[in-house]
Amino acid sequence: MELFRREQEKRWAEEEAARAELGESEDEDSDEEEEPEPQEVYCEACKKLFKNENQWENHQKSKKHQEKIERILQEVLLEEERAELQKNESEALDAEEESDDDEEEKEEDQ
């Protein structure tokens, strides 16, 4: 469970970094130094837009953001547990039906 959480956090961090990078653009043909434009960053978990990297970094450290990430992780884990239970129940039912079919065939043969 802890491994999954670390993987999720890593994936979100990579996605957020990719979004930040997509917002950045450098004009390589320009010899003049220009001030970089503030890059907007969107937090998918909190559904908030930040005007620059500093705001984003501060947001990531906030208690509300961390709690939201924790809630999302818990929801994902719960969904995975439910899916696993459904899979196991389905496999058990399939095995039971197969066993019943085998018994019926034996009875018919006798």
C-alpha positions in Angstrom: 0.0 0.0 0.0 2.8 2.4 0.8 4.6 1.5 -2.4 1.4 2.3 -4.4 1.1 5.7 -2.6 4.7 6.6 -3.4 4.2 5.6 -7.0 1.0 7.8 -7.2 2.7 10.8 -5.7 5.7 10.4 -8.1 3.3 10.1 -11.0 1.4 13.3 -9.9 4.7 15.1 -9.4 5.8 14.1 -12.9 2.5 15.2 -14.4 2.6 18.5 -12.6 6.2 19.1 -13.7 5.3 18.2 -17.3 2.4 20.7 -17.2 4.7 23.4 -15.9 7.2 22.6 -18.6 4.6 22.8 -21.3 3.8 26.3 -20.2 7.4 27.3 -20.6 8.7 28.4 -24.0 12.0 29.9 -24.9 12.6 31.8 -28.1 16.1 30.5 -29.1 16.3 33.0 -32.0 16.2 36.0 -29.8 19.5 37.4 -28.7 17.9 39.8 -26.3 17.4 38.7 -22.7 13.7 38.8 -21.8 12.2 38.4 -18.4 10.5 35.0 -18.3 6.8 35.2 -18.2 5.2 33.8 -15.1 4.0 30.2 -15.9 0.6 29.2 -14.8 0.3 25.8 -13.1 -2.9 23.9 -12.5 -3.4 21.6 -9.5 -5.6 18.8 -10.7 -6.2 17.5 -7.2 -7.4 20.8 -5.8 -8.8 22.2 -9.1 -6.8 25.5 -8.7 -4.8 27.5 -11.1 -1.6 29.2 -9.9 0.0 32.1 -11.7 3.6 31.1 -11.1 5.9 28.4 -9.9 6.3 30.0 -6.4 2.6 29.9 -5.7 2.5 26.3 -6.9 5.4 25.3 -4.7 3.8 26.9 -1.7 0.5 25.3 -2.5 2.1 21.8 -2.6 3.4 22.3 0.9 0.0 23.4 2.2 -2.1 21.2 4.5 -5.2 21.4 2.3 -3.3 20.2 -0.7 -1.6 17.3 1.2 -5.0 16.3 2.7 -6.6 16.4 -0.8 -3.8 14.2 -2.2 -4.2 11.8 0.7 -8.0 11.6 0.1 -7.5 10.9 -3.5 -5.0 8.2 -2.8 -7.4 6.6 -0.3 -10.2 6.7 -2.9 -7.9 5.0 -5.5 -6.9 2.3 -3.0 -10.5 1.7 -2.1 -11.5 1.4 -5.8 -8.7 -1.1 -6.3 -9.7 -3.1 -3.3 -13.3 -3.2 -4.6 -12.2 -4.3 -8.0 -10.0 -7.0 -6.5 -13.0 -8.3 -4.4 -15.2 -8.3 -7.4 -12.6 -10.2 -9.4 -12.2 -12.8 -6.6 -16.0 -13.2 -6.3 -16.3 -13.7 -10.0 -13.6 -16.2 -10.1 -15.1 -18.1 -7.1 -18.5 -18.1 -8.9 -16.9 -19.4 -12.1 -15.1 -22.2 -10.2 -18.4 -23.1 -8.4 -20.3 -23.3 -11.7 -17.5 -25.4 -13.2 -17.6 -27.7 -10.3 -21.4 -28.0 -10.6 -21.1 -28.8 -14.3 -18.6 -31.5 -13.6 -20.9 -33.1 -11.0 -23.8 -33.1 -13.4 -21.8 -34.8 -16.0 -20.7 -37.5 -13.6 -24.3 -38.1 -12.6 -25.4 -38.3 -16.2 -22.6 -40.8 -16.9 -23.8 -43.1 -14.1 
